[in-house]
Amino acid sequence: MAEIKAAIFDLDGTLYDKSRLSIRMPLNQLLHGKLFMLKREREVRTKLKGQYFGNEEAFYDNFFAHIGKKNARNWYFNCYLPEMAKVLHKHYHIAPWVENTIEQLRKANIKIVVFSDYGAVEQRLDALGFKCEWADYIFDAPSFGGLKPCRESFLGVCEKIGIEPQHCIMVGDRDDTDGAGAKATGMQFVKIEKASKPEVLVNGVSF
């Protein structure tokens, strides 16, 4: 096993238990009269999963074109993502194991990365009670040109942090996104269930 130099954490479902989020967000959007838009967003997200568009601008151009509504961009950035942060702040909190685990990994000189499929990562982390200074790097997949498990997005993270994939461990809750992207790039993958504490030994650090 290669020495681990970076631990890359997914956000939703990994750093917190996202139970009932798939119910709470539609209810929230129903109150704002945007339930149809949310449905289309989820359909398009599934359709574009893993595809590479070259850069962030090209990804979002395709993303909103597929949603097919003139005001989709404004809704997504100015309504949907801010409302998601509000829902997280009201109903969710960072998993109990996260702070201590990150502290132990940092003591072992392992870089901490948060890598989410959605934007507004800092705002959503803040809403959950995750202090952004706990992470060395915070990224979203669209900024690299494609949603997980897009291989180029995972490689983009490695390039940004200056660490080769074989020296990274990806911690996530989904085999089809976090796991598939890790496998495609040669990262190790640890799957966790409902934000439960993963039992893993990394460079002598148990977490």
N, C-alpha and C positions, 0 to 999 in steps of 0.2 A: 504494500500500500504506500503510495507516494505521500510525502509530508504535506500536510494541509496548511496552507497559508492564508486562506480566506474561507469564511462561512457565509454563504449567500442564502438569505432567508426570504421565502415568499411572504406575502403579507396576509391576504384574506384566507382564513381557514388555517393558517399556520401560526401567526403571532397572536391570534385571538380565535375563539370559537365563534364561527359565523352562523350558528344555528338560528333559524328564523329570519335571517337577512333576506332570503329570497321571497319572504312574505312581507316583511316590513318595507322594503323598497317599493314594491308595487303599490302598497297601500299609501305610501308617501306620495308617489307620483299620481295616484288616483285623485288625491286631494288637490293636486296642482293641475289636474286635467291633462296629464301627460302619460297616461298608462299605455296608449298605443305606441308612443315614441320609445318607451322603455322596452316594450315587446320587440320592436324592430331593432333596437340596439343589441339586444341579446341574440336575436337571430343572425344579425350581421357579424357580431363578435364570433359566434360559432363558425360561420361560413369562412371568415378570414383567418381563423386560428392557424398559426404556424406559417402563414405566407409572408414572404419578404418583399417589401416595396421599395427598398433602397435607402429611405430616410424618413424622418418623422413627418415632414410635410406631405410626402407622397402617400404615406400610410393614411393620414387623416383625410386627405382628398378622396381616397378610395373608400374609406370608412363611412364618411358622410354621404358620398354619392350613392352607396348601397342602401343607406337608411332612407334616402329618397325624399327627404323633407327639406324645404328651403331653409327653415330655421333650426335645423338639427345641430349645427355647430354651436350656435348660441345656447340652445337648450343644454347640450352636453357639458359645456365648460362653465356656464353661468347658473345653471339650475341643478342638473343631475349630480355632478361631482360635489358641489357645496352641500346639497341635501344629503348625499351619502355621508359626508363628514358629520352632519348634524345627527343623523340616525346612529352612527357609530358612537358619538359622544353621549347620546341619551341611553343607549341600550347595551353597549359593549365596553369591555376593558381588556387591556393587554393581558395575556395569559400569565399566571403567577410565576412560572418558571423562567420567563424571558430575561428579566433584569439580572438575576444571578448567573444565568448561563452566559450571557453576553460579558459580564464582568470576568468570569473565569476564562473565556476565550481570549479576551483582550489581554489578560495577564500572561497568556501563553503566546502573545504576539501574533494572534490570528486576526486578520482584518474582518470587520463586520460589514456586510452588505445587505441592504433590503432591496428586493427586486420584484416589483409588482406589475401585473398586467394592466392596471388602471393608472391614470394620471393622478395629479394632486396628492402624491404619496406623502409628502411632509404634513399636509393638512390632515390627512386621515390618520397618520401616526400620532399626531398631536391630539386628535380627538379621542384616541384610544388610551392616552396616557403614556405613550412611548416617547421618550426624550430623544430628539433627533441627534443629539450629541453622542448617544450610545452607538450610533452607526458611523463608520468611516465614509461610507458611500450610500447614497439613496438614488435608485433609478426606477424608471418605468419602461416597460417593453416598447411602447410606441415610439419613444425617443430614439430607438435603435432601428426602427423601420418595420417592425413586425411583432405580433403578439406571440406569446409562448405557444408551442415549443419552438418557435423560429430559431434555427441554429445560429443565424447571423446575429440575433439579439443577444444570445448567450455569449457568443464570442466577443460581441461589443462590450459587454460587461467586463470580461477578462482583460480586454485591451485597455479599457478605462482605468482599471485598478492595477494594471501592470503585473498580473499574475496568470500563469498558464492554467488552462482548464484542469489538467491533471492534479493541480495543487489546490483545487477548490472543491468544497462540498456544498451541494445544493440541498437545502432543507425545505420541503414543501408538503402539501397535502394531496396533490394530484399526480397520478402516474402519467396521464395524457398530456400534461403541460410541463410541470416542473421536472418530472421524471424523464419524459421523452427528450426534453431539451438538454438535460444533464447527460443522458446517454449519447445523444448525437454529438456532443462536444468532448466527451471523455471525462466529465466530472463524476465524482461519487454522488450518490443520491440517497437521502434519508427521508422516508415518508413518515409523516405523523398523522394521527387521527384526532380530529376535533381539538386541535391545539394542545393535545396532551404532551407531556414532557418526553422528548425522544431519548432513548437510552443508547447513547453512542459514545465511543471512546475515540477522541481525536487528539493525536499527539500527546497521549497520556492524560488528557482532560476528559472526564466523564460528564456527559450532559444528555 
